Amino acid sequence: MMKRLALASALGSTLVSLCLAACGSSKHASTTGGAGDHHAAVAGDVDGDGHADEVTLSDRTVTVAGVAFAVPADFTAVAAHLVDLGTETVVVLDSEVEEDDLTWRVLEWKDGALHDVGNVFVGGTPGPDALPGDGTIHIVGGNCGQTTTTISRIVDGKIESTSETTGTRDDSQCAACPYVLVDRGDGLAFVGEALRNLSSPARETEDALDLPALDGRARELIVVLSEVKPETTYLDAIAVDFGGVRVAPRACAAGGAACADDDAHDAFTRGERRRFVFDVPAGFTGTPRLFARGYYEPFAVTAH
């Protein structure tokens, strides 16, 4: 798991509220879009009408200023809040994964509607230095003994990010791994990570992870490996153990990838996923256990 630096302790929504109050005075005067209809800056004003707004998240729908927005299918949101960037207030969705792997999905108000502008990997709850009030989000983190500063901003309706890395790379300090998500019939849910700290071919081995318990009614189990970090995963084999019965993915019946420990790796990189369906033995009750063999390699970064 990537270590995050210069992050405040998890203060949740309290920190966001304090930051909004502190940053609000620096926001540029906003307009509603009508001719000559200008308003003073107000903290938490998404639509520029001069009044603070409230945002809600319910049934995968975000609502703010009377406008509803469906959360993208590829993002599991657990909370929605407002973040003042100094130049505008945006809606931010927190990912299901927190700890030091928190991702923000950023929504921008334009032409009377919310628009999805992309993800920002913030690691944990960002401290005040992450929001300097100039329209950017600054995140400082690191891996492999190096420190990386990433600056993200909204440009033409999309998140654009630039990074600068300092320090000397040390492969012995590399830590990360793909996420494991499970669908038991009610949508994907984060469970943990696979191939933990297996950060080079020399470290390749089999890693195990307990999955959510089943109650005897499940007929299939869907497992997704998602690579969200700057690295490439090399998956050699994957299976689920149901009480001593190890089951290969359904696709293996047709010779699918990641079916055997044969050094024929299925490689997938940042932003990519692999979906596996497992047939659950009839009447199985208990905790399945995921076994994955392989490794990953963090992206090589040249310090400057």
C-alpha positions in Angstrom: 0.0 0.0 0.0 1.5 3.4 -1.0 2.6 5.5 2.0 1.1 8.9 1.9 3.1 11.9 3.3 2.0 15.3 4.6 -1.6 14.3 5.1 -3.6 15.4 8.1 -5.1 12.9 10.5 -8.6 11.7 9.4 -10.9 14.6 10.4 -13.7 13.6 8.0 -16.3 16.1 7.2 -15.2 18.5 10.0 -12.0 19.2 8.2 -13.8 19.8 4.9 -16.2 22.3 6.7 -13.3 24.2 8.3 -11.5 24.3 4.9 -14.5 25.6 3.1 -14.9 28.4 5.7 -11.2 29.3 5.5 -11.0 29.2 1.7 -14.3 30.9 0.9 -12.9 34.5 1.2 -10.4 33.9 -1.7 -12.9 32.7 -4.2 -13.5 34.9 -7.2 -16.8 36.7 -7.5 -19.3 34.3 -9.3 -22.2 34.7 -11.6 -25.4 32.8 -12.3 -25.0 33.2 -16.0 -27.5 36.0 -16.4 -26.3 39.3 -17.8 -25.0 41.6 -15.1 -26.1 39.3 -12.3 -23.0 39.2 -10.1 -22.8 37.9 -6.5 -20.1 38.1 -3.8 -18.1 34.9 -3.1 -19.8 32.5 -0.7 -18.2 29.4 0.7 -20.0 26.3 -0.6 -21.8 28.1 -3.4 -21.7 25.6 -6.3 -24.0 27.2 -8.8 -22.8 30.8 -8.2 -26.1 32.3 -7.1 -24.6 33.8 -4.0 -26.0 31.3 -1.5 -24.3 28.3 0.1 -25.5 25.0 -1.2 -26.0 21.5 0.4 -25.1 18.2 -1.2 -26.7 14.8 -0.5 -25.9 11.3 -1.7 -28.6 8.7 -1.7 -29.2 5.5 -3.8 -26.1 6.4 -5.9 -27.6 9.8 -6.8 -25.9 13.1 -5.9 -28.2 16.1 -5.5 -27.1 19.7 -5.1 -28.9 23.0 -6.0 -31.9 21.1 -7.0 -30.0 19.1 -9.7 -29.5 15.3 -9.5 -26.5 13.4 -10.9 -26.1 9.6 -11.1 -22.8 8.3 -9.7 -20.7 6.7 -12.5 -21.0 3.0 -12.5 -17.2 2.5 -12.1 -17.0 4.5 -8.8 -18.3 3.3 -5.4 -19.1 6.5 -3.5 -19.7 6.5 0.3 -20.0 10.3 0.8 -20.4 13.6 -1.0 -19.2 17.0 0.1 -18.2 20.4 -1.2 -14.7 21.5 -1.7 -13.8 25.1 -2.4 -10.9 25.4 -4.8 -10.7 29.1 -4.5 -11.8 29.6 -8.1 -14.9 27.5 -7.8 -16.7 25.1 -5.5 -16.9 21.5 -6.7 -18.7 18.5 -5.5 -16.4 15.7 -4.3 -17.4 12.0 -3.9 -15.3 9.9 -1.5 -14.4 6.4 -2.7 -15.3 3.4 -0.6 -11.6 2.8 0.1 -10.3 5.1 2.7 -7.2 4.6 4.9 -4.4 5.9 2.7 -6.0 5.1 -0.6 -8.8 7.6 -0.8 -9.8 8.7 -4.2 -12.0 11.8 -5.0 -14.4 11.8 -7.9 -14.8 15.5 -8.8 -18.0 17.0 -10.2 -18.0 20.5 -11.7 -21.1 22.8 -12.1 -21.5 24.1 -15.6 -24.5 25.3 -17.6 -26.9 24.4 -14.8 -25.7 20.8 -14.4 -23.1 18.7 -12.7 -20.3 17.3 -14.9 -18.0 14.4 -14.1 -14.4 15.8 -14.6 -12.4 12.8 -13.3 -10.6 11.3 -10.3 -7.9 12.7 -8.0 -6.0 10.2 -5.9 -5.6 12.0 -2.6 -4.4 9.2 -0.4 -6.2 10.2 2.8 -8.1 13.2 4.1 -6.0 16.1 2.7 -4.6 18.8 4.9 -5.0 22.5 4.4 -1.9 22.7 2.2 -3.6 20.5 -0.3 -6.1 23.3 -1.2 -4.1 26.5 -1.7 -7.1 28.4 -3.2 -5.8 28.8 -6.7 -8.0 26.2 -8.3 -5.6 23.3 -7.7 -5.3 20.3 -5.5 -1.8 19.5 -4.2 -1.0 15.9 -3.0 2.3 14.9 -1.6 3.0 11.2 -1.4 5.7 8.6 -2.1 6.7 5.1 -2.8 10.0 3.2 -3.4 11.9 5.7 -1.2 10.9 8.7 -3.4 8.6 11.6 -2.8 6.1 12.7 -5.5 4.1 15.9 -5.5 1.1 15.9 -7.8 -0.9 19.0 -8.8 -4.3 18.5 -10.3 -6.6 21.1 -11.8 -9.7 21.2 -14.0 -8.9 22.2 -17.6 -11.7 22.2 -20.2 -13.9 20.0 -18.1 -11.3 17.3 -17.3 -8.9 16.7 -14.5 -5.3 17.3 -15.6 -2.4 16.4 -13.3 1.3 17.0 -13.3 3.8 15.3 -11.0 7.3 15.9 -9.8 9.4 13.2 -8.0 12.5 13.7 -5.9 14.7 11.2 -4.2 16.5 8.0 -5.1 14.5 4.9 -6.0 14.9 2.0 -3.7 13.1 -1.1 -4.9 13.2 -2.6 -1.4 10.8 0.1 -0.2 8.2 -0.3 -2.9 4.7 -1.1 -1.5 1.4 -1.3 -3.3 -1.0 -3.9 -4.8 -4.2 -4.3 -6.8 -7.5 -3.9 -5.1 -9.9 -6.8 -4.6 -13.6 -6.2 -5.0 -16.4 -8.7 -4.6 -20.0 -8.8 -5.9 -22.3 -11.2 -4.0 -25.4 -9.9 -5.9 -25.6 -6.4 -4.4 -22.8 -4.6 -6.3 -19.1 -4.4 -6.0 -17.6 -3.9 -2.6 -13.9 -3.4 -1.6 -12.5 -6.3 0.4 -8.7 -5.7 0.5 -5.6 -6.1 -1.6 -4.0 -9.0 -3.4 -0.3 -9.7 -4.1 0.6 -7.5 -1.1 4.1 -6.1 -1.3 5.1 -8.5 -4.0 6.8 -5.7 -5.9 9.1 -7.5 -8.3 9.5 -10.7 -10.3 11.9 -12.0 -7.6 9.1 -11.7 -5.0 6.5 -13.6 -6.9 4.5 -16.0 -4.7 1.0 -16.9 -3.8 -1.0 -14.5 -1.6 -4.2 -15.3 0.3 -7.1 -13.1 1.3 -10.3 -13.9 3.2 -13.5 -12.8 1.3 -16.9 -12.0 2.8 -18.8 -14.9 4.3 -21.5 -16.7 2.3 -24.7 -18.0 3.8 -25.4 -21.1 1.6 -27.6 -19.4 -1.0 -24.9 -18.1 -3.3 -24.4 -19.9 -6.6 -21.7 -17.7 -8.0 -19.1 -15.3 -6.6 -17.7 -12.4 -8.7 -14.2 -11.2 -7.9 -12.6 -8.2 -9.5 -8.9 -7.2 -9.3 -8.6 -3.5 -10.0 -5.3 -1.7 -10.6 -5.7 1.8 -9.3 -2.1 2.8 -8.5 0.9 3.6 -10.7 2.0 0.1 -11.3 1.5 -3.0 -13.5 0.2 -6.3 -12.1 1.4 -9.6 -13.4 -1.2 -12.2 -12.4 -0.2 -15.8 -13.0 -3.0 -17.7 -11.3 -6.1 -17.1 -9.3 -8.6 -19.4 -7.5 -11.0 -19.3 -4.6 -11.1 -22.0 -1.8 -14.5 -22.9 -0.5 -13.9 -24.9 2.6 -11.1 -27.0 1.2 -12.4 -27.1 -2.3 -10.3 -24.9 -4.6 -12.3 -23.6 -7.6 -10.7 -22.0 -10.7 -12.5 -19.1 -12.5 -15.4 -20.1 -14.7 -13.5 -18.8 -17.8 -10.8 -21.4 -17.3 -13.1 -24.0 -18.8 -12.4 -22.3 -22.1 -8.7 -21.9 -21.4 -8.9 -18.4 -20.0 -5.9 -16.4 -18.5 -4.7 -16.8 -15.0 -5.8 -20.4 -14.7 -2.6 -22.2 -13.8 0.7 -21.6 -12.2 2.6 -21.6 -15.5 4.5 -18.3 -15.6 2.1 -17.1 -18.3 1.1 -13.8 -16.7 -1.9 -11.7 -17.4 -0.6 -8.1 -17.2 -2.9 -5.2 -16.5 -2.0 -1.7 -15.5 -3.3 1.4 -13.8 -7.0 2.0 -14.7 -7.6 -1.6 -15.8 -9.5 -4.4 -14.2 -9.8 -8.2 -14.4 -13.2 -9.8 -13.6 -13.5 -13.5 -12.5 -16.6 -15.5 -11.9 -16.4 -18.5 -9.6 -19.1 -21.2 -9.2 -19.9 -21.7 -5.5 -20.3 -25.3 -4.3 -23.9 -26.1 -3.6 -24.9 -25.2 0.0 -21.4 -23.7 0.9 -21.6 -21.7 4.1 -18.5 -19.9 5.5 -15.7 -17.7 4.5 -14.2 -18.2 1.0 -10.5 -17.6 0.6 -8.9 -16.0 -2.5 -5.6 -17.2 -3.7 -3.6 -15.2 -6.2 -0.1 -15.9 -7.5 2.0 -13.2 -9.2 3.6 -9.9 -8.6 3.4 -6.2 -9.6 6.0 -3.6 -10.6 5.6 0.1 -9.7 6.1 2.5 -12.5 9.7 3.6 -12.9 10.0 7.3 -12.1 12.9 9.5 -12.8 13.5 12.1 -10.0 13.9 15.7 -11.0 
